[in-house]
Amino acid sequence: MAVEAAISLQLNAFLVHTMADGRLLRQMIAQQFQGIGGIRPSVFVVNFDLPQHVIPPASQPPPAIPTIYRVLRCADRKVAAPILNNLVDQAHIEKLALGGSGEACKSAAWQAQNVSACYAPDGSKYYRRGSTNTSIPPPHWLRCARLGVSAAQQTSELEREVQRAQQELAQLELQFQQAQADVAAANAAEVEARRGVAAVKRKRWETQTVLTQLTQQPPPEVLAATQGGGDNDTHAEIWQAAQACIDLEQQLREKQGAAEEAGAAARQAVDALREKRDAMTRLNEENEAFVSSYHQEVEQLQAVAARLAEAREAGEAARARRAQLQQLAAQQAQELAQVEEGAAALCSREAADEARRAVEERLRGKRDMGEEEVASLLTPELLRKKVALLERKIAEHERAAGGSLAELQDAFAASSARMGRDGRRFREAISTYQVVDDALKLRTKKLSELDHRLEDLVNAKFRQYMWKKGHSGMIKLDRKAQSLQLKVQIGCKGSKEGGAVKDLKQASLQLLVLSGGERSYTTVAFTLALGGHTEMPFRAMDEFDVFMDAINRRVAMQNLFCFAKEYAELQFIFLTPQDISAVDDARQACQQQGHELPAGFVRVISMRPPRANATRVQ
């Protein structure tokens, strides 16, 4: 009932694929449905080829709240998409929630997001507009649900609805008769009230006349008694008569008020009677329209049922005729297949026609024969002899080929299958090779990028170590020639170039050009720059400071100590024939630059002299 109350108008609509179908259907509706009940079915033109709308979850209510879009299903999948799309476009069923109770509907409609309205099981509607929460009771026309109900069930339900309407009409007629009786009684009461009012008015007029006469022109005896002074008894009687007149006037006023109230009541009764007459008139008109519409609907339903029965009978006849035709077609197809199979055993139809035309042309060309002579030569006996000769030739060719045509075809099919399998394996191998080749190219590319990055890092480290001595330099790696060059510029610290080697032609291109100490220091700088990117756990340098002076030895030793402290997990071994004073100088220089060396970080081992009478160098 909730779904019926929400989309009842859309359930009365028709969906068509083209504008021409829409115009035709509207014309038929205008002819058949001439304003029945004041409502005509709507016609929507939709594209039946479009897929079903995809509603994003963010545009729907929370998953815990059921909606018509989530619960509604169409049995026919061919028209499910256009039907649901039209309901989404016209009724916005993705935002129409369903609640099991009034409280659930209030919570969903007034608090949840993306909910335009919520319908209760009885058809009540709950919705929110701005800051106003509203609920609407079920519509008066909501009596039964049409979804999930067949045409026969709908027809029976409409028949029951007609019976209920007839019962309601009978009750309304009884009420109308009772109202008519009430109107007659009210008319009689009005007549009596009018009579009473007229009598009261007449009595009032008479009393008013008497009072006026008494007050304005008293009787002579009363006047004489008043003027003469009379006795007390006469005076008392006069006052009693005056008091009686006053009481009579008071009663007259009370009766006048009662008459006015009776007139007002009569007028109210007349107004109520007129309202009842108008209401009964309207009710009678509505009942007549209701009965007329239901009669028309019943007639249309009967007509639809009759057409449906005729369509079913025609469908049954068509299906029976179709079954007969299918059986006959199957028999004829079987006979034709047998005939074609027998003919194909000899030759194809095209080949037979071509061979016959070739033989006829050859006979006419060689002997200049007519049609009759050619036909006499192509007799069945002659053709059988030729067929026997051809069969002998075919047998000879099959023996020469090593088998019959069927055997050769089987061998060819086996070879084709084997080639297909080999082709699939070859394609799989090609695909695997392509994947491996792509992976190799990618890794080669990554390796090249890593190689260039490593070259940049080693170059930066090399320039850093050279800059500590006031020099500048760079590493030039030629991968094609597989050669490495160290390019050094001596004493460039403080220059405008900032220590960078910009003009390599002006720099020292060969280490042989440098002095022994500069060459040794350059070698140590290159070794340290390269050593930061190798994974050997042991590092050893032999006589690296032989050609160095004291300053180069101290700077080189300082660089070695800093490098060893940075890579504390490695073991470094330095061999030198020089004295170890440079070790203390380098340690002090490291401390001055903030590189504190822990105790025992540098261990000095002095070698024994090679000869017994030699002195040990400290």
C-alpha positions as CSV (number, residue, x, y, z in Angstrom):
1,M,0.0,0.0,0.0
2,A,2.9,2.3,0.7
3,V,4.3,1.9,-2.8
4,E,0.8,2.2,-4.3
5,A,0.4,5.5,-2.5
6,A,3.8,6.8,-3.6
7,I,3.8,5.9,-7.4
8,S,0.1,5.3,-8.2
9,L,0.0,8.1,-10.9
10,Q,3.1,6.6,-12.5
11,L,1.5,3.1,-12.5
12,N,-1.3,4.5,-14.7
13,A,1.2,5.7,-17.4
14,F,2.3,4.1,-20.6
15,L,5.9,4.0,-22.0
16,V,6.6,4.1,-25.7
17,H,9.8,4.1,-27.7
18,T,9.1,6.7,-30.4
19,M,7.1,9.9,-30.8
20,A,4.9,8.3,-33.4
21,D,3.8,5.6,-31.0
22,G,3.2,8.3,-28.4
23,R,0.9,10.3,-30.7
24,L,-1.1,7.1,-31.7
25,L,-1.5,6.0,-28.1
26,R,-2.7,9.5,-27.0
27,Q,-5.3,9.5,-29.8
28,M,-6.6,6.1,-28.7
29,I,-6.8,7.3,-25.1
30,A,-8.7,10.4,-26.2
31,Q,-11.2,8.1,-28.0
32,Q,-11.6,5.4,-25.3
33,F,-11.0,7.3,-22.0
34,Q,-13.2,10.3,-22.3
35,G,-12.4,11.8,-18.9
36,I,-13.2,8.8,-16.8
37,G,-12.9,10.0,-13.2
38,G,-11.3,13.2,-14.4
39,I,-8.0,11.5,-15.0
40,R,-6.4,10.2,-18.2
41,P,-3.4,7.9,-18.4
42,S,-0.1,9.7,-19.2
43,V,2.2,8.7,-22.1
44,F,6.0,9.0,-21.8
45,V,8.5,8.6,-24.6
46,V,11.6,6.8,-23.4
47,N,14.6,5.2,-25.0
48,F,14.3,1.4,-24.4
49,D,18.0,0.9,-25.4
50,L,19.5,2.9,-22.6
51,P,20.9,1.0,-19.6
52,Q,19.5,1.4,-16.1
53,H,20.4,4.5,-14.3
54,V,23.3,4.2,-11.8
55,I,22.4,6.1,-8.6
56,P,25.6,7.0,-6.6
57,P,25.4,5.8,-2.9
58,A,26.1,9.4,-1.8
59,S,22.8,10.5,-3.5
60,Q,20.7,7.8,-1.8
61,P,19.5,7.5,1.8
62,P,21.6,5.4,4.3
63,P,21.7,1.6,3.5
64,A,19.7,0.9,6.7
65,I,16.6,2.7,5.3
66,P,14.7,0.8,2.6
67,T,13.6,2.8,-0.5
68,I,11.3,2.0,-3.4
69,Y,14.4,2.0,-5.7
70,R,16.0,-0.7,-3.6
71,V,12.9,-3.0,-3.2
72,L,11.2,-2.6,-6.5
73,R,11.9,-5.3,-9.1
74,C,10.6,-5.9,-12.6
75,A,10.0,-9.5,-13.7
76,D,10.6,-8.8,-17.4
77,R,14.2,-7.8,-17.8
78,K,13.7,-6.4,-21.3
79,V,11.6,-3.5,-20.0
80,A,13.1,-3.3,-16.5
81,A,15.6,-0.6,-17.4
82,P,13.1,1.9,-19.1
83,I,10.5,1.4,-16.3
84,L,12.9,2.0,-13.5
85,N,14.5,4.9,-15.3
86,N,11.1,6.6,-15.8
87,L,10.2,6.1,-12.1
88,V,13.6,7.6,-11.2
89,D,13.1,10.6,-13.5
90,Q,9.4,11.2,-12.7
91,A,8.8,10.0,-9.2
92,H,12.4,10.1,-7.8
93,I,11.9,6.7,-6.2
94,E,15.5,6.6,-5.0
95,K,14.6,9.2,-2.4
96,L,11.2,7.7,-1.4
97,A,11.7,5.7,1.8
98,L,9.5,3.0,3.3
99,G,8.8,2.6,7.0
100,G,7.4,-0.1,9.1
101,S,5.7,2.2,11.6
102,G,4.8,5.9,12.1
103,E,7.8,6.4,14.3
104,A,10.2,4.8,11.8
105,C,8.7,7.1,9.1
106,K,9.1,10.2,11.2
107,S,12.8,9.3,11.9
108,A,13.5,8.6,8.2
109,A,11.7,11.6,6.7
110,W,12.5,14.2,9.3
111,Q,16.1,13.2,10.3
112,A,17.8,11.1,7.6
113,Q,19.6,12.6,4.6
114,N,18.5,12.3,0.9
115,V,14.9,11.3,1.9
116,S,12.2,13.5,0.3
117,A,9.3,11.5,1.8
118,C,8.6,8.3,3.8
119,Y,5.4,6.2,3.4
120,A,3.9,4.0,6.1
121,P,2.3,0.6,5.4
122,D,-1.2,2.2,5.4
123,G,-0.2,4.8,2.8
124,S,0.4,7.7,5.2
125,K,3.1,10.2,4.0
126,Y,5.7,11.9,6.1
127,Y,7.9,14.6,4.7
128,R,9.9,17.7,5.7
129,R,9.8,21.1,4.0
130,G,12.4,23.5,5.4
131,S,11.9,23.5,9.2
132,T,8.4,22.2,9.0
133,N,7.6,18.5,9.6
134,T,4.4,17.3,8.0
135,S,2.4,14.1,7.9
136,I,-0.6,13.4,5.5
137,P,-3.1,10.6,6.2
138,P,-3.7,7.9,3.5
139,P,-5.7,9.2,0.4
140,H,-9.4,8.3,0.3
141,W,-9.0,6.6,-3.1
142,L,-6.3,4.2,-1.8
143,R,-8.0,0.8,-1.4
144,C,-5.8,-1.9,-2.9
145,A,-2.3,-2.5,-4.2
146,R,-1.7,-3.3,-7.9
147,L,2.0,-4.3,-7.8
148,G,2.6,-8.0,-7.9
149,V,-1.1,-8.7,-8.8
150,S,-2.3,-10.3,-12.1
151,A,-5.0,-8.9,-14.3
152,A,-7.5,-11.5,-13.1
153,Q,-6.8,-10.5,-9.5
154,Q,-7.1,-6.9,-10.3
155,T,-10.5,-7.6,-12.0
156,S,-11.8,-9.5,-9.0
157,E,-10.6,-6.7,-6.7
158,L,-12.3,-4.1,-8.8
159,E,-15.5,-6.2,-8.7
160,R,-15.3,-6.3,-5.0
161,E,-14.7,-2.5,-5.0
162,V,-17.8,-2.1,-7.1
163,Q,-19.8,-4.1,-4.7
164,R,-18.5,-2.0,-1.8
165,A,-19.4,1.1,-3.7
166,Q,-22.9,-0.2,-4.3
167,Q,-23.3,-0.9,-0.6
168,E,-22.1,2.6,0.2
169,L,-24.6,3.9,-2.4
170,A,-27.4,2.1,-0.8
171,Q,-26.4,3.4,2.6
172,L,-26.3,6.9,1.1
173,E,-29.7,6.5,-0.3
174,L,-31.0,5.5,3.1
175,Q,-29.4,8.5,4.6
176,F,-30.9,10.7,1.8
177,Q,-34.4,9.3,2.6
178,Q,-33.8,10.0,6.3
179,A,-32.6,13.5,5.4
180,Q,-35.8,14.1,3.4
181,A,-37.9,12.9,6.3
182,D,-35.9,15.3,8.6
183,V,-36.5,18.1,6.1
184,A,-40.3,17.4,6.0
185,A,-40.4,17.4,9.8
186,A,-38.3,20.6,9.9
187,N,-40.8,22.2,7.4
188,A,-43.7,21.2,9.6
189,A,-41.9,22.6,12.6
190,E,-41.3,25.8,10.7
191,V,-44.9,26.2,9.8
192,E,-46.0,25.7,13.5
193,A,-43.2,28.1,14.6
194,R,-44.5,30.7,12.0
195,R,-48.1,30.2,13.3
196,G,-46.9,30.6,16.9
197,V,-44.9,33.7,16.0
198,A,-47.9,35.2,14.2
199,A,-50.1,34.5,17.3
200,V,-47.5,36.0,19.6
201,K,-47.2,39.1,17.4
202,R,-51.0,39.5,17.4
203,K,-51.2,39.1,21.1
204,R,-48.4,41.6,21.6
205,W,-50.1,44.1,19.4
206,E,-53.3,43.9,21.3
207,T,-51.6,44.1,24.6
208,Q,-49.5,47.1,23.4
209,T,-52.7,48.8,22.3
210,V,-54.4,48.3,25.7
211,L,-51.4,49.5,27.6
212,T,-51.2,52.6,25.5
213,Q,-54.8,53.3,26.1
214,L,-54.4,52.8,29.8
215,T,-51.3,54.9,30.1
216,Q,-52.3,57.8,27.8
217,Q,-56.1,57.9,28.4
218,P,-57.1,56.4,31.7
219,P,-60.9,55.7,32.3
220,P,-62.9,58.5,33.7
221,E,-63.5,56.7,37.0
222,V,-59.9,56.3,37.5
223,L,-59.2,59.9,36.7
224,A,-62.0,61.1,38.9
225,A,-60.8,59.0,41.8
226,T,-57.4,60.3,41.3
227,Q,-58.5,63.9,41.2
228,G,-61.1,63.7,44.0
229,G,-58.8,62.0,46.4
230,G,-61.2,59.0,46.9
231,D,-60.7,56.5,49.6
232,N,-57.7,54.3,50.1
233,D,-59.4,51.2,48.7
234,T,-60.1,52.8,45.4
235,H,-56.6,54.1,45.3
236,A,-55.2,50.7,46.1
237,E,-57.2,49.1,43.3
238,I,-55.9,51.7,40.9
239,W,-52.4,50.9,41.9
240,Q,-53.1,47.2,41.6
241,A,-54.5,47.7,38.1
242,A,-51.4,49.7,37.2
243,Q,-49.1,47.0,38.7
244,A,-51.1,44.4,36.7
245,C,-50.5,46.5,33.6
246,I,-46.8,46.6,34.3
247,D,-46.7,42.9,34.9
248,L,-48.7,42.4,31.7
249,E,-46.2,44.6,29.8
250,Q,-43.3,42.5,31.3
251,Q,-44.9,39.3,30.2
252,L,-45.5,40.9,26.8
253,R,-41.8,41.7,26.5
254,E,-40.8,38.2,27.6
255,K,-43.2,36.7,25.0
256,Q,-41.7,39.2,22.4
257,G,-38.2,37.9,23.3
258,A,-39.4,34.3,23.1
259,A,-41.0,35.1,19.7
260,E,-37.7,36.6,18.5
261,E,-35.8,33.6,19.7
262,A,-38.3,31.3,18.0
263,G,-37.9,33.4,14.8
264,A,-34.1,33.1,15.0
265,A,-34.4,29.3,15.6
266,A,-36.8,29.1,12.6
267,R,-34.4,31.0,10.5
268,Q,-31.5,28.7,11.6
269,A,-33.7,25.7,10.9
270,V,-34.4,27.1,7.4
271,D,-30.7,27.7,6.8
272,A,-29.8,24.2,8.1
273,L,-32.5,22.7,5.9
274,R,-31.1,24.6,2.9
275,E,-27.6,23.3,3.7
276,K,-28.8,19.8,4.1
277,R,-30.7,20.1,0.7
278,D,-27.5,21.4,-0.9
279,A,-25.4,18.7,0.7
280,M,-27.8,16.0,-0.4
281,T,-27.9,17.4,-3.9
282,R,-24.1,17.4,-4.1
283,L,-23.9,13.9,-2.5
284,N,-26.5,12.7,-5.0
285,E,-24.5,14.2,-7.9
286,E,-21.2,12.6,-6.6
287,N,-22.9,9.3,-6.2
288,E,-24.3,9.4,-9.7
289,A,-20.9,10.3,-11.1
290,F,-19.2,7.6,-8.9
291,V,-21.7,5.0,-10.1
292,S,-21.4,6.1,-13.7
293,S,-17.6,5.9,-13.5
294,Y,-17.6,2.5,-11.9
295,H,-20.1,1.2,-14.4
296,Q,-17.9,2.5,-17.2
297,E,-14.8,0.9,-15.6
298,V,-16.6,-2.4,-15.2
299,E,-17.7,-2.3,-18.8
300,Q,-14.2,-1.5,-19.9
301,L,-12.8,-4.3,-17.7
302,Q,-15.3,-6.7,-19.2
303,A,-14.4,-5.5,-22.7
304,V,-10.7,-5.9,-21.8
305,A,-11.4,-9.4,-20.4
306,A,-13.2,-10.3,-23.6
307,R,-10.4,-9.1,-25.8
308,L,-7.9,-10.9,-23.5
309,A,-9.9,-14.1,-23.9
310,E,-10.0,-13.6,-27.7
311,A,-6.3,-12.9,-27.7
312,R,-5.6,-16.0,-25.7
313,E,-7.7,-18.1,-28.0
314,A,-6.0,-16.6,-31.0
315,G,-2.6,-17.3,-29.3
316,E,-3.5,-20.9,-28.7
317,A,-4.6,-21.3,-32.3
318,A,-1.5,-19.6,-33.5
319,R,0.7,-21.8,-31.3
320,A,-1.0,-25.0,-32.5
321,R,-0.6,-23.9,-36.1
322,R,3.0,-23.0,-35.5
323,A,3.6,-26.4,-34.0
324,Q,2.1,-28.1,-37.0
325,L,4.2,-26.0,-39.4
326,Q,7.3,-26.7,-37.4
327,Q,6.6,-30.4,-37.5
328,L,6.0,-30.3,-41.2
329,A,9.1,-28.1,-41.8
330,A,11.2,-30.6,-39.7
331,Q,9.9,-33.5,-41.8
332,Q,10.7,-31.7,-45.0
333,A,14.1,-30.6,-43.8
334,Q,14.9,-34.2,-42.8
335,E,13.8,-35.5,-46.3
336,L,15.8,-32.7,-48.0
337,A,18.8,-33.5,-45.9
338,Q,18.7,-37.1,-46.9
339,V,18.4,-36.2,-50.5
340,E,21.2,-33.7,-50.3
341,E,23.4,-36.2,-48.4
342,G,22.8,-38.8,-51.2
343,A,23.6,-36.2,-53.9
344,A,26.6,-34.9,-52.0
345,A,28.0,-38.4,-51.9
346,L,28.4,-38.2,-55.7
347,C,29.0,-34.4,-56.2
348,S,27.7,-31.0,-55.4
349,R,24.8,-29.5,-57.2
350,E,26.9,-26.7,-58.7
351,A,29.5,-29.2,-59.8
352,A,26.9,-31.4,-61.5
353,D,25.3,-28.4,-63.3
354,E,28.7,-27.1,-64.4
355,A,29.8,-30.6,-65.6
356,R,26.5,-31.1,-67.6
357,R,26.9,-27.7,-69.2
358,A,30.6,-28.4,-70.0
359,V,29.7,-31.8,-71.6
360,E,27.0,-30.3,-73.7
361,E,29.2,-27.5,-74.9
362,R,32.0,-29.9,-75.7
363,L,29.7,-32.2,-77.6
364,R,28.2,-29.3,-79.6
365,G,31.6,-27.9,-80.3
366,K,33.2,-31.1,-81.5
367,R,30.5,-32.6,-83.7
368,D,28.2,-29.6,-84.4
369,M,25.2,-31.4,-82.8
370,G,21.8,-30.1,-82.0
371,E,20.0,-30.1,-78.7
372,E,18.2,-33.4,-79.5
373,E,21.5,-35.2,-80.5
374,V,23.2,-33.9,-77.4
375,A,20.3,-35.2,-75.2
376,S,20.4,-38.6,-76.9
377,L,24.1,-38.9,-76.0
378,L,23.4,-38.0,-72.3
379,T,21.2,-41.0,-71.6
380,P,21.3,-42.7,-68.1
381,E,23.1,-45.8,-69.6
382,L,25.9,-43.7,-71.0
383,L,26.1,-41.7,-67.9
384,R,26.4,-44.8,-65.7
385,K,29.2,-46.1,-67.9
386,K,31.0,-42.8,-67.5
387,V,30.4,-42.9,-63.7
388,A,31.9,-46.4,-63.5
389,L,34.9,-45.2,-65.5
390,L,35.3,-42.2,-63.1
391,E,35.1,-44.4,-60.1
392,R,37.9,-46.6,-61.4
393,K,40.0,-43.5,-62.0
394,I,39.2,-42.2,-58.5
395,A,40.3,-45.6,-57.0
396,E,43.6,-45.5,-58.9
397,H,44.3,-41.9,-57.7
398,E,43.4,-42.8,-54.1
399,R,45.8,-45.8,-54.2
400,A,48.5,-43.4,-55.6
401,A,47.8,-40.8,-52.9
402,G,47.9,-43.5,-50.1
403,G,44.3,-43.4,-49.0
404,S,40.8,-42.4,-49.7
405,L,39.4,-38.8,-49.7
406,A,38.0,-39.2,-46.2
407,E,41.3,-40.6,-44.9
408,L,43.2,-37.8,-46.5
409,Q,40.7,-35.3,-45.0
410,D,41.2,-36.8,-41.6
411,A,44.9,-36.6,-41.9
412,F,44.7,-33.0,-43.0
413,A,42.4,-32.2,-40.1
414,A,44.9,-33.8,-37.7
415,S,47.7,-31.9,-39.2
416,S,45.7,-28.7,-39.0
417,A,44.9,-29.4,-35.3
418,R,48.6,-30.1,-34.6
419,M,49.6,-26.9,-36.4
420,G,46.9,-25.0,-34.3
421,R,48.4,-26.4,-31.1
422,D,51.9,-25.6,-32.2
423,G,50.7,-22.1,-33.2
424,R,49.1,-21.6,-29.8
425,R,52.3,-22.7,-28.0
426,F,54.3,-20.4,-30.3
427,R,52.0,-17.5,-29.6
428,E,52.2,-18.2,-25.8
429,A,56.0,-18.3,-26.1
430,I,56.0,-15.0,-28.1
431,S,53.7,-13.5,-25.4
432,T,56.1,-14.7,-22.7
433,Y,59.1,-13.4,-24.6
434,Q,57.3,-10.1,-25.1
435,V,56.6,-9.8,-21.3
436,V,60.2,-10.7,-20.4
437,D,61.5,-8.3,-23.1
438,D,59.4,-5.5,-21.7
439,A,60.5,-6.3,-18.2
440,L,64.2,-6.4,-19.3
441,K,63.8,-3.0,-21.1
442,L,62.2,-1.5,-18.0
443,R,64.9,-2.9,-15.7
444,T,67.6,-1.7,-18.2
445,K,66.0,1.7,-18.1
446,K,65.8,1.8,-14.4
447,L,69.5,0.5,-14.2
448,S,70.5,3.3,-16.5
449,E,68.7,5.9,-14.4
450,L,70.3,4.4,-11.3
451,D,73.7,4.5,-13.0
452,H,73.3,8.2,-13.8
453,R,72.0,9.0,-10.4
454,L,75.0,7.2,-8.8
455,E,77.3,9.1,-11.1
456,D,75.8,12.3,-9.9
457,L,76.1,11.4,-6.3
458,V,79.7,10.3,-6.6
459,N,80.5,13.4,-8.6
460,A,78.9,15.6,-5.8
461,K,80.9,13.8,-3.1
462,F,84.1,14.1,-5.2
463,R,83.6,17.9,-5.6
464,Q,82.9,18.1,-1.8
465,Y,86.2,16.4,-0.9
466,M,88.1,18.4,-3.4
467,W,86.6,21.7,-2.2
468,K,87.9,21.0,1.3
469,K,91.4,21.4,-0.1
470,G,90.5,24.5,-2.1
471,H,90.2,22.6,-5.4
472,S,87.4,21.7,-7.8
473,G,86.9,18.7,-9.9
474,M,84.5,16.4,-11.6
475,I,84.3,12.8,-12.8
476,K,83.7,12.2,-16.6
477,L,82.4,8.7,-17.3
478,D,82.3,7.5,-21.0
479,R,80.2,4.4,-21.0
480,K,80.6,3.6,-24.7
481,A,84.4,3.7,-24.5
482,Q,84.3,2.3,-20.9
483,S,86.7,4.9,-19.6
484,L,86.8,7.3,-16.6
485,Q,88.5,10.7,-16.4
486,L,89.1,12.8,-13.4
487,K,89.2,16.5,-14.2
488,V,90.6,18.8,-11.6
489,Q,91.1,22.5,-11.3
490,I,93.7,23.5,-8.7
491,G,93.3,26.6,-6.4
492,C,89.9,27.8,-7.5
493,K,88.5,28.5,-4.0
494,G,87.5,32.1,-3.7
495,S,87.0,32.5,-7.5
496,K,83.8,33.9,-9.1
497,E,82.8,30.5,-10.3
498,G,82.3,29.3,-6.7
499,G,84.5,26.2,-7.2
500,A,82.7,24.7,-10.2
501,V,84.7,23.5,-13.2
502,K,83.1,25.5,-16.0
503,D,85.8,25.6,-18.6
504,L,87.1,22.0,-18.7
505,K,89.6,22.9,-21.4
506,Q,91.4,25.3,-19.1
507,A,91.3,22.7,-16.2
508,S,94.0,20.0,-15.7
509,L,92.6,17.1,-17.7
510,Q,95.2,14.5,-16.7
511,L,96.4,13.5,-13.2
512,L,99.9,13.2,-14.6
513,V,100.0,16.9,-14.9
514,L,99.3,17.3,-11.1
515,S,102.0,17.1,-8.4
516,G,102.4,13.9,-6.4
517,G,100.6,15.2,-3.4
518,E,97.7,16.7,-5.4
519,R,97.4,13.5,-7.4
520,S,97.4,11.4,-4.2
521,Y,94.8,13.6,-2.5
522,T,92.6,13.5,-5.7
523,T,92.9,9.7,-5.6
524,V,91.8,9.6,-1.9
525,A,88.9,12.0,-2.7
526,F,87.7,9.8,-5.6
527,T,88.1,6.6,-3.4
528,L,86.0,8.1,-0.6
529,A,83.4,9.4,-3.0
530,L,83.1,6.0,-4.6
531,G,83.4,4.1,-1.3
532,G,80.1,5.5,0.1
533,H,78.2,3.5,-2.5
534,T,79.9,0.1,-2.2
535,E,78.8,-2.6,0.2
536,M,82.2,-4.2,1.1
537,P,82.5,-4.5,4.9
538,F,86.3,-4.0,4.9
539,R,88.2,-1.0,3.4
540,A,92.0,-0.9,3.2
541,M,94.3,1.8,1.8
542,D,98.1,1.2,1.4
543,E,100.6,4.0,1.3
544,F,98.1,6.6,0.2
545,D,100.1,9.5,1.7
546,V,103.6,8.7,0.3
547,F,103.7,11.7,-2.0
548,M,101.8,14.1,0.2
549,D,103.1,17.0,2.1
550,A,102.1,17.6,5.8
551,I,99.0,19.7,4.9
552,N,97.7,17.3,2.3
553,R,98.3,14.4,4.7
554,R,96.4,16.1,7.5
555,V,93.4,17.0,5.2
556,A,93.4,13.5,3.7
557,M,93.6,11.9,7.1
558,Q,90.8,14.2,8.4
559,N,88.6,13.2,5.5
560,L,89.3,9.5,6.2
561,F,88.4,9.9,9.9
562,C,85.1,11.7,9.0
563,F,84.2,9.1,6.4
564,A,85.0,6.3,8.9
565,K,82.8,7.9,11.6
566,E,80.0,8.3,9.1
567,Y,80.1,4.6,8.2
568,A,80.8,3.2,11.7
569,E,79.6,-0.2,10.7
570,L,82.6,-0.7,8.4
571,Q,86.2,-1.7,9.2
572,F,88.9,0.6,7.8
573,I,92.6,-0.3,7.6
574,F,95.2,2.4,6.6
575,L,98.8,1.4,5.9
576,T,101.5,4.2,5.7
577,P,105.3,4.3,6.0
578,Q,105.1,7.9,7.3
579,D,105.0,8.9,11.0
580,I,101.8,9.0,12.8
581,S,101.9,12.7,13.8
582,A,99.3,13.4,11.1
583,V,96.9,11.2,13.0
584,D,96.9,13.5,16.0
585,D,96.6,16.6,13.8
586,A,93.7,15.1,11.9
587,R,91.9,14.2,15.2
588,Q,92.3,17.7,16.5
589,A,91.1,19.2,13.2
590,C,88.0,17.0,13.4
591,Q,87.3,18.2,17.0
592,Q,87.7,21.8,15.9
593,Q,85.1,21.2,13.1
594,G,82.6,19.6,15.6
595,H,83.4,15.9,14.6
596,E,84.3,14.5,18.1
597,L,86.0,11.1,17.8
598,P,85.3,8.8,20.6
599,A,88.1,7.2,22.6
600,G,89.6,4.2,21.0
601,F,88.1,5.1,17.6
602,V,91.6,5.2,16.0
603,R,93.9,2.3,16.9
604,V,97.6,2.6,15.8
605,I,99.6,-0.5,15.3
606,S,103.4,-0.1,14.6
607,M,105.0,-2.8,12.5
608,R,108.3,-4.4,13.5
609,P,111.3,-3.4,11.5
610,P,112.3,-5.7,8.7
611,R,115.9,-6.0,10.0
612,A,117.0,-6.5,13.6
613,N,119.4,-3.5,13.7
614,A,116.8,-1.1,12.1
615,T,115.0,1.5,14.1
616,R,111.2,1.5,14.5
617,V,109.4,4.4,13.0
618,Q,106.8,5.9,15.3
